[in-house]
Amino acid sequence: MQNQKRVVIENVSPQINCGEFPIKRVVKEIVAVKADVLVDGHDIIAVAVLYKSENEKKWSEVRMQHVNNDEWQASFSLQKQGFYSYKVQGWVDYALNWQYGIIKKIEAQQNVELELLEGIAYLKSIKSKLSASEEKYTNHLEKIFVNNKNYDKAIAEASSQKLKEIFIKYPKKEFANATKIYRVYVDRLKAQFSTWYEFFPRSSSQNKDTHGTFKDCEQLLPRVAKMGFDVLYFPPIHPIGEVNRKGKNNTTNASKADVGSTWGIGSKHGGHKDIHPQLGTLENFKSLIKKAKDLDIEIAMDYALQAAPDHPWVKSHPEWFKWRPDGTVQYAENPPKKYQDILPIYFESDDYKNFWKECLDILFYWIKCGIRIFRVDNPHTKPFYFWNWIINEVKQKYPDVLFLAEAFTKPKVMQQLAKQGFTQSYTYFTWRNTKYEFMEYMDELTKTGQKEFMRPNFWPNTPDINPFHLQGANESMYVQRYVLAATLSSNIGIYGPVFEQMISEAISGKEEYLNSEKFQICNYDWSIENNITGIISKINKIRHDHLALQQTNNIKFCNVDNENLIAFYKWNDSKTDEILVVINLDSNYTQQGTLQLPLNDLGIAQGHPLQVHDLFTDNTYSWQNEFNFVELQASLPFHIFKINK
Amino acid sequence: MQNQKRVVIENVSPQINCGEFPIKRVVKEIVAVKADVLVDGHDIIAVAVLYKSENEKKWSEVRMQHVNNDEWQASFSLQKQGFYSYKVQGWVDYALNWQYGIIKKIEAQQNVELELLEGIAYLKSIKSKLSASEEKYTNHLEKIFVNNKNYDKAIAEASSQKLKEIFIKYPKKEFANATKIYRVYVDRLKAQFSTWYEFFPRSSSQNKDTHGTFKDCEQLLPRVAKMGFDVLYFPPIHPIGEVNRKGKNNTTNASKADVGSTWGIGSKHGGHKDIHPQLGTLENFKSLIKKAKDLDIEIAMDYALQAAPDHPWVKSHPEWFKWRPDGTVQYAENPPKKYQDILPIYFESDDYKNFWKECLDILFYWIKCGIRIFRVDNPHTKPFYFWNWIINEVKQKYPDVLFLAEAFTKPKVMQQLAKQGFTQSYTYFTWRNTKYEFMEYMDELTKTGQKEFMRPNFWPNTPDINPFHLQGANESMYVQRYVLAATLSSNIGIYGPVFEQMISEAISGKEEYLNSEKFQICNYDWSIENNITGIISKINKIRHDHLALQQTNNIKFCNVDNENLIAFYKWNDSKTDEILVVINLDSNYTQQGTLQLPLNDLGIAQGHPLQVHDLFTDNTYSWQNEFNFVELQASLPFHIFKINK
């Protein structure tokens, strides 16, 4: 048998999988909690969100407000990194109920002498909690409530806001009911707002046909910083296997000169805790990390859990691999395809716990060198529970560490990895081209449950993805794709300098780069500054200067009567920064249209004059109407407007 | 650290509130379970639903099939009343994975001697479970898998369906993962399919101005049976309070002759375990129950947990009420309104446990007299957890008992009562009038989560509800409302004979009956048979003869190009019975339109000839097209078609 509690609470949001996983936020964000709260009859109920960070013992409380149809809402803000817990508590507030009833009777001019007497019990029940002056007040009320001579004073005080506030301040919470505990994991801001640049260290040399080094990378830092990037991501920096090494363009027979794939990790020179000898020493790497930090750039490492056939583990830990009846080791397969340069880890091994610990140790090793960001290669081919464990273990000690999941796979698997702990995720961005596709995809990311756990990172290109729309495309298309990524998403990245130099030769019919840097050293003119680098720099600066672009979920598409023009409104939670973006999806021609402003969201009435300030060109326009003319040429196919009301 | 399990299962349906409440079914229904099941990489997984009734120790199992996008599905059927448990279990099937891989390699003409050797381990691992002949077979395979001489035979057997079936029959289920347990409560069919008739026993006399008795009620049973009703529901049959008794039309000052409201329960003649002296004795009541049963009618009692001021409890259990400082008992209030003929129960009483037990005892008392159905008065003014407890307690001992919630209140409260255990619920049916309103409401009831726990009971009228659309309405409107209820919903009820005799004088401007039977005895001519009684009888017979109408959730609306014509298709799960209903919502004029058949749902192609047999008129029409002409007059404003393909 339950006790006499009457309040029922259900449908709490936000939550993921019935509270199995914590939702995600960053510091200074809010959690807007909603819940359906019901009671029998018509008594007044009170509802609160109780919350605390993992270090706190005592719950903080914020009262919820009834919105509509038994839905209640309140928000609390997150000051610290780490876990916060929250739950919803509700109770019948007998004191407020008494006051509500007596007010109604007084208004109907009914005699309430009896009700006044009943009120005394509520005053007495909170006495022990009151301050001296509050107690003086309630003592006074107790006196006048019994005494008919003071009836008018009594009913005035009984109905008073002052008394109501005392009841709200000291709720008795009899027979209160509460939900289970839900959790939110709070990351630093970088989890939500990051601008990535990727290049291969071995291609960083200014000299032709020379294997780049970390020292060469240091020379390129100013360039990366100037363009406004704050994460510099390297494909794996470890020794590369020599057995079954891949040749140029992914051929299976490498020549002696071929450098192989950076993802074919492990050789006689070492494994996941070692550095490719041609890149430099550990000291070189630490120096690079530090120099980058001085320029506000974080080095991100590639975490690829697989082994070349000559990885040291094959000899030192044969139990971490699967062995065949003929004594050979099982290489990667997707029957009938064979990938003989890679050995997958045998996660079902009886020795799996030691393997998990070694994987964790690898991360700690590089973290102690100064690394705080890992881009994880193909996490969808390793067990979900492994990732959950290892991400948790790392973040308990190093809450600043961020993990980016590179899983181009089925949607529910991508989402599962995010739920299990990945900070950010690559997405289907490169395969969204039309206005409708973008609107639908952003709706999925920002309006469904995914908004609580997916942090999309939009990459216009990667070493694995040379999108058809960029192959042989003109400058306008490159600019368009960069602006789309950089304004739709607060996390973005490009694989340069292939991107800014518009290098796009492809393997015919595939979204693969010809002579891909994955399998050979490429030489770039690192000094090139062109229109694209200029635009990227300016856009990245705009991102850094505008809070509305440092988040992804607050987005609303605006109607434009032209399929080639996509427009959307973005805002930070407090709406101190409101941005309107318009992009021309036609990389060849000028496009015009009429854009409808979201007046409701802007909180303005028809005819209210606005100024829209183009943050790129510095032009300002005055708009008085709901519908406004926009025109974008292919040569500069976007507006990023700051809205000034 | 988890073990080596890799399968993740989420998003299980059906479920309510994360599995907090059991879903509802009736005997012979199925539960169609869905779940998202994920694994890393591309290995073959196997998924099963495990289920058992509460009496069974061992789980039964049915394998799930992959539908699309990682969603899996399987159904199991419910044979017994009571609770069933179910959960979803998934595992990587290494044996099937081995077989899948070897088949792909064989198709690509790769040599698979090594793979054959690897297969032996899987054969060995299931050996202990095999039958003699199965073991003979696998022993044979073990031999030929090692021996190169039998390579062709070996690869044929390795790829065989026979071997696959053995692996499916004896899954090793290594590192299997399973969800928590979900539950379904299975009622008898009556919970889902019931046809209710309500009248007041005190008005059952054939003589004017005479208080009816249970013996009089027995005289009316054949009439009720003939019209095809299988539940006969009485407002409360207990002694009626004399203190503050209500007079005619709900006046507060009753005359000596006034009989009062049947819901003002309790007087010197007794309380909830007693019978109003003018209705008869307990033996009379038991006799009535038995005679009804012989006609396949179940008597339903009204369970109203409140007391008149002279109810025996006020003296015997003052602690079950709230008392005021002046020594008087608290009557019902909704400030500033007062309801002085009713005392609400004080559920927060310290003695609440004894009250709960007494409430349960009341139910057991009447159950032992032969009652199996209770219509519960205003359950939304009593605590949710009380209902959960008492319904559970009753059904543990008497699983046949059904509870109908009469809660005309906020939607989430209505749904909460259903979740907490009420078998059926009154609905907003009387306030749905237009085609669009019906479509939207049925969508809400049958396509959202409500389909798992709400069992709607559609009442065209009740003693409390004299709908505006019936006030002064013509016969067509009465027929229309009955057909709407009787075909949209498998549970229906009417308050007669007010309904079939079109008695609809109202209190001006309200949906209240004038001279309501709630406050006085009414005299009816119980012998009247008219058009409406004839139509009701026929429709109820159609309901009894057609499984498609004995359920509510399988419904699909059909397009008709006329706002006055509503059409829908209903079917039983196995589609052995398919019904098409068309109703004219215009009670004055003939309406015509073109109806679009749901060819997909019917599983037929364009041009496939159909016969639609009008079950009411016995006419049959041949339809060859997707679009068909329909016409309905106001005099007979409906078709109920049996579809014959």
Chai-1 contact restraints between the chains, C-beta under 6 A:
chainA,res_idxA,chainB,res_idxB,connection_type,confidence,min_distance_angstrom,max_distance_angstrom,comment,restraint_id
A,M1,B,K353,contact,1.0,0.0,6.0,A-B,restraint_1
A,Q2,B,Y385,contact,1.0,0.0,6.0,A-B,restraint_2
A,Q4,B,E348,contact,1.0,0.0,6.0,A-B,restraint_3
A,Q4,B,Y352,contact,1.0,0.0,6.0,A-B,restraint_4
A,R6,B,P383,contact,1.0,0.0,6.0,A-B,restraint_5
A,V8,B,F384,contact,1.0,0.0,6.0,A-B,restraint_6
A,V8,B,Q416,contact,1.0,0.0,6.0,A-B,restraint_7
A,E10,B,N17,contact,1.0,0.0,6.0,A-B,restraint_8
A,N17,B,E10,contact,1.0,0.0,6.0,A-B,restraint_9
A,C18,B,C18,contact,1.0,0.0,6.0,A-B,restraint_10
A,D36,B,K412,contact,1.0,0.0,6.0,A-B,restraint_11
A,L38,B,K412,contact,1.0,0.0,6.0,A-B,restraint_12
A,L38,B,V413,contact,1.0,0.0,6.0,A-B,restraint_13
A,L38,B,Q416,contact,1.0,0.0,6.0,A-B,restraint_14
A,D40,B,H380,contact,1.0,0.0,6.0,A-B,restraint_15
A,D40,B,T381,contact,1.0,0.0,6.0,A-B,restraint_16
A,D40,B,K382,contact,1.0,0.0,6.0,A-B,restraint_17
A,D40,B,P383,contact,1.0,0.0,6.0,A-B,restraint_18
A,G41,B,T381,contact,1.0,0.0,6.0,A-B,restraint_19
A,H42,B,N334,contact,1.0,0.0,6.0,A-B,restraint_20
A,D70,B,K412,contact,1.0,0.0,6.0,A-B,restraint_21
A,G101,B,P335,contact,1.0,0.0,6.0,A-B,restraint_22
A,K104,B,P335,contact,1.0,0.0,6.0,A-B,restraint_23
A,K104,B,P336,contact,1.0,0.0,6.0,A-B,restraint_24
A,K105,B,P335,contact,1.0,0.0,6.0,A-B,restraint_25
A,K105,B,P336,contact,1.0,0.0,6.0,A-B,restraint_26
A,A108,B,P336,contact,1.0,0.0,6.0,A-B,restraint_27
A,Q110,B,P336,contact,1.0,0.0,6.0,A-B,restraint_28
A,L114,B,R324,contact,1.0,0.0,6.0,A-B,restraint_29
A,L114,B,D326,contact,1.0,0.0,6.0,A-B,restraint_30
A,L117,B,P325,contact,1.0,0.0,6.0,A-B,restraint_31
A,R324,B,L114,contact,1.0,0.0,6.0,A-B,restraint_32
A,P325,B,L117,contact,1.0,0.0,6.0,A-B,restraint_33
A,D326,B,L114,contact,1.0,0.0,6.0,A-B,restraint_34
A,N334,B,H42,contact,1.0,0.0,6.0,A-B,restraint_35
A,P335,B,G101,contact,1.0,0.0,6.0,A-B,restraint_36
A,P335,B,K104,contact,1.0,0.0,6.0,A-B,restraint_37
A,P335,B,K105,contact,1.0,0.0,6.0,A-B,restraint_38
A,P336,B,K104,contact,1.0,0.0,6.0,A-B,restraint_39
A,P336,B,K105,contact,1.0,0.0,6.0,A-B,restraint_40
A,P336,B,A108,contact,1.0,0.0,6.0,A-B,restraint_41
A,P336,B,Q110,contact,1.0,0.0,6.0,A-B,restraint_42
A,E348,B,Q4,contact,1.0,0.0,6.0,A-B,restraint_43
A,Y352,B,Q4,contact,1.0,0.0,6.0,A-B,restraint_44
A,K353,B,M1,contact,1.0,0.0,6.0,A-B,restraint_45
A,H380,B,D40,contact,1.0,0.0,6.0,A-B,restraint_46
A,T381,B,D40,contact,1.0,0.0,6.0,A-B,restraint_47
A,T381,B,G41,contact,1.0,0.0,6.0,A-B,restraint_48
A,K382,B,D40,contact,1.0,0.0,6.0,A-B,restraint_49
A,P383,B,R6,contact,1.0,0.0,6.0,A-B,restraint_50
A,P383,B,D40,contact,1.0,0.0,6.0,A-B,restraint_51
A,F384,B,V8,contact,1.0,0.0,6.0,A-B,restraint_52
A,Y385,B,Q2,contact,1.0,0.0,6.0,A-B,restraint_53
A,K412,B,D36,contact,1.0,0.0,6.0,A-B,restraint_54
A,K412,B,L38,contact,1.0,0.0,6.0,A-B,restraint_55
A,K412,B,D70,contact,1.0,0.0,6.0,A-B,restraint_56
A,V413,B,L38,contact,1.0,0.0,6.0,A-B,restraint_57
A,Q416,B,V8,contact,1.0,0.0,6.0,A-B,restraint_58
A,Q416,B,L38,contact,1.0,0.0,6.0,A-B,restraint_59
